[in-house]
Amino acid sequence: MDMKVIVFQLHNEEYGIPVQQVRGIEKMQHITRVPRTTSYIKGVINLRGVVTPIIDLRARFDLEEIPYTDHTRIIIAAVGEIEVGLIVESANDVIDIDSSTIEPAPEIVDGIEVDYLNGVVKVEQRLLILLNLHKILEIDAAEVEG
């Protein structure tokens, strides 16, 4: 079975999340800081009347933070009732992958724990790391509401 994934760049690696979890891709914009939130929650944006929490994925994965550029994007993703923005270095393209070619993720990829990953898939010469948004957002929901 084929699945479509949005491909984005983070720390010289390419990651993918299923298209059905993506609500949109926005250019970087002003983020309103929210006091007493975890360091990787950068704050909130008001997107078409919806206040959306913004997570810096580099910070979420304990990667070194870098300045935002013209290529920096916010991927608006939804898991169940939770909608968040994920800051990524760039959002490249949408590709089809054959889900039968997805392999289990190694224990740690680029310092990211295997819990956050759904697997890896080779597409031509590219290695895509598939993120598990449920896991990434699970902790956030408790922290954002807490």
TORKOL-4160 file (C-alpha; in steps of 0.2 Angstrom, whole numbers, padded with zeros to 4 digits, m for minus):
146
<pt num="1" X="0000" Y="0000" Z="0000"/>
<pt num="2" X="0006" Y="0017" Z="m0004"/>
<pt num="3" X="0007" Y="0032" Z="0007"/>
<pt num="4" X="0010" Y="0050" Z="0004"/>
<pt num="5" X="0022" Y="0059" Z="0015"/>
<pt num="6" X="0028" Y="0077" Z="0017"/>
<pt num="7" X="0047" Y="0078" Z="0017"/>
<pt num="8" X="0056" Y="0091" Z="0027"/>
<pt num="9" X="0074" Y="0094" Z="0032"/>
<pt num="10" X="0081" Y="0094" Z="0050"/>
<pt num="11" X="0099" Y="0094" Z="0055"/>
<pt num="12" X="0105" Y="0087" Z="0038"/>
<pt num="13" X="0093" Y="0073" Z="0038"/>
<pt num="14" X="0076" Y="0071" Z="0028"/>
<pt num="15" X="0061" Y="0067" Z="0038"/>
<pt num="16" X="0043" Y="0062" Z="0033"/>
<pt num="17" X="0026" Y="0063" Z="0041"/>
<pt num="18" X="0010" Y="0057" Z="0033"/>
<pt num="19" X="0001" Y="0069" Z="0022"/>
<pt num="20" X="m0016" Y="0066" Z="0031"/>
<pt num="21" X="m0008" Y="0072" Z="0047"/>
<pt num="22" X="m0003" Y="0089" Z="0039"/>
<pt num="23" X="m0015" Y="0103" Z="0038"/>
<pt num="24" X="m0003" Y="0116" Z="0030"/>
<pt num="25" X="0014" Y="0123" Z="0028"/>
<pt num="26" X="0017" Y="0141" Z="0033"/>
<pt num="27" X="0031" Y="0153" Z="0032"/>
<pt num="28" X="0040" Y="0158" Z="0048"/>
<pt num="29" X="0030" Y="0171" Z="0057"/>
<pt num="30" X="0029" Y="0180" Z="0074"/>
<pt num="31" X="0027" Y="0168" Z="0088"/>
<pt num="32" X="0020" Y="0174" Z="0104"/>
<pt num="33" X="0030" Y="0167" Z="0119"/>
<pt num="34" X="0020" Y="0158" Z="0132"/>
<pt num="35" X="0027" Y="0159" Z="0150"/>
<pt num="36" X="0032" Y="0143" Z="0159"/>
<pt num="37" X="0032" Y="0131" Z="0145"/>
<pt num="38" X="0045" Y="0119" Z="0140"/>
<pt num="39" X="0060" Y="0126" Z="0130"/>
<pt num="40" X="0055" Y="0117" Z="0114"/>
<pt num="41" X="0038" Y="0125" Z="0114"/>
<pt num="42" X="0042" Y="0141" Z="0106"/>
<pt num="43" X="0024" Y="0149" Z="0110"/>
<pt num="44" X="0008" Y="0151" Z="0099"/>
<pt num="45" X="0003" Y="0158" Z="0083"/>
<pt num="46" X="m0014" Y="0164" Z="0078"/>
<pt num="47" X="m0018" Y="0155" Z="0062"/>
<pt num="48" X="m0034" Y="0159" Z="0053"/>
<pt num="49" X="m0042" Y="0162" Z="0070"/>
<pt num="50" X="m0035" Y="0146" Z="0078"/>
<pt num="51" X="m0022" Y="0148" Z="0092"/>
<pt num="52" X="m0009" Y="0135" Z="0088"/>
<pt num="53" X="0006" Y="0129" Z="0099"/>
<pt num="54" X="0022" Y="0129" Z="0090"/>
<pt num="55" X="0036" Y="0116" Z="0093"/>
<pt num="56" X="0054" Y="0118" Z="0087"/>
<pt num="57" X="0058" Y="0101" Z="0082"/>
<pt num="58" X="0077" Y="0104" Z="0083"/>
<pt num="59" X="0074" Y="0109" Z="0102"/>
<pt num="60" X="0062" Y="0094" Z="0104"/>
<pt num="61" X="0075" Y="0082" Z="0099"/>
<pt num="62" X="0089" Y="0091" Z="0109"/>
<pt num="63" X="0098" Y="0096" Z="0093"/>
<pt num="64" X="0108" Y="0112" Z="0093"/>
<pt num="65" X="0096" Y="0126" Z="0088"/>
<pt num="66" X="0100" Y="0137" Z="0073"/>
<pt num="67" X="0094" Y="0154" Z="0067"/>
<pt num="68" X="0078" Y="0153" Z="0056"/>
<pt num="69" X="0081" Y="0157" Z="0038"/>
<pt num="70" X="0070" Y="0161" Z="0023"/>
<pt num="71" X="0068" Y="0142" Z="0021"/>
<pt num="72" X="0062" Y="0139" Z="0038"/>
<pt num="73" X="0044" Y="0132" Z="0038"/>
<pt num="74" X="0030" Y="0129" Z="0051"/>
<pt num="75" X="0021" Y="0112" Z="0047"/>
<pt num="76" X="0004" Y="0113" Z="0054"/>
<pt num="77" X="0001" Y="0095" Z="0059"/>
<pt num="78" X="m0014" Y="0087" Z="0068"/>
<pt num="79" X="m0015" Y="0071" Z="0078"/>
<pt num="80" X="m0033" Y="0068" Z="0084"/>
<pt num="81" X="m0039" Y="0084" Z="0092"/>
<pt num="82" X="m0022" Y="0091" Z="0094"/>
<pt num="83" X="m0016" Y="0103" Z="0081"/>
<pt num="84" X="0002" Y="0110" Z="0082"/>
<pt num="85" X="0015" Y="0119" Z="0072"/>
<pt num="86" X="0032" Y="0111" Z="0070"/>
<pt num="87" X="0047" Y="0122" Z="0065"/>
<pt num="88" X="0058" Y="0113" Z="0052"/>
<pt num="89" X="0072" Y="0120" Z="0042"/>
<pt num="90" X="0063" Y="0117" Z="0026"/>
<pt num="91" X="0049" Y="0108" Z="0019"/>
<pt num="92" X="0055" Y="0100" Z="0002"/>
<pt num="93" X="0041" Y="0089" Z="m0006"/>
<pt num="94" X="0028" Y="0077" Z="m0006"/>
<pt num="95" X="0032" Y="0059" Z="m0011"/>
<pt num="96" X="0024" Y="0042" Z="m0012"/>
<pt num="97" X="0032" Y="0028" Z="m0002"/>
<pt num="98" X="0027" Y="0010" Z="m0002"/>
<pt num="99" X="0023" Y="0006" Z="0016"/>
<pt num="100" X="0030" Y="m0012" Z="0014"/>
<pt num="101" X="0047" Y="m0004" Z="0011"/>
<pt num="102" X="0047" Y="0004" Z="0029"/>
<pt num="103" X="0060" Y="m0003" Z="0040"/>
<pt num="104" X="0061" Y="m0002" Z="0059"/>
<pt num="105" X="0071" Y="0013" Z="0065"/>
<pt num="106" X="0088" Y="0010" Z="0072"/>
<pt num="107" X="0089" Y="0013" Z="0091"/>
<pt num="108" X="0095" Y="0031" Z="0089"/>
<pt num="109" X="0095" Y="0041" Z="0073"/>
<pt num="110" X="0105" Y="0057" Z="0074"/>
<pt num="111" X="0103" Y="0057" Z="0093"/>
<pt num="112" X="0084" Y="0055" Z="0092"/>
<pt num="113" X="0076" Y="0041" Z="0102"/>
<pt num="114" X="0068" Y="0027" Z="0093"/>
<pt num="115" X="0051" Y="0031" Z="0102"/>
<pt num="116" X="0049" Y="0046" Z="0091"/>
<pt num="117" X="0052" Y="0037" Z="0075"/>
<pt num="118" X="0040" Y="0026" Z="0064"/>
<pt num="119" X="0054" Y="0019" Z="0054"/>
<pt num="120" X="0065" Y="0023" Z="0040"/>
<pt num="121" X="0062" Y="0020" Z="0021"/>
<pt num="122" X="0074" Y="0021" Z="0006"/>
<pt num="123" X="0068" Y="0031" Z="m0008"/>
<pt num="124" X="0080" Y="0031" Z="m0023"/>
<pt num="125" X="0096" Y="0038" Z="m0015"/>
<pt num="126" X="0087" Y="0046" Z="m0001"/>
<pt num="127" X="0085" Y="0039" Z="0017"/>
<pt num="128" X="0069" Y="0046" Z="0025"/>
<pt num="129" X="0066" Y="0045" Z="0043"/>
<pt num="130" X="0047" Y="0044" Z="0047"/>
<pt num="131" X="0042" Y="0053" Z="0063"/>
<pt num="132" X="0029" Y="0046" Z="0075"/>
<pt num="133" X="0019" Y="0062" Z="0078"/>
<pt num="134" X="0008" Y="0053" Z="0092"/>
<pt num="135" X="0023" Y="0050" Z="0102"/>
<pt num="136" X="0031" Y="0068" Z="0099"/>
<pt num="137" X="0014" Y="0076" Z="0104"/>
<pt num="138" X="0010" Y="0064" Z="0118"/>
<pt num="139" X="0021" Y="0073" Z="0131"/>
<pt num="140" X="0017" Y="0090" Z="0124"/>
<pt num="141" X="m0002" Y="0088" Z="0127"/>
<pt num="142" X="0001" Y="0085" Z="0145"/>
<pt num="143" X="0014" Y="0099" Z="0146"/>
<pt num="144" X="0003" Y="0112" Z="0136"/>
<pt num="145" X="m0012" Y="0108" Z="0147"/>
<pt num="146" X="m0003" Y="0106" Z="0163"/>
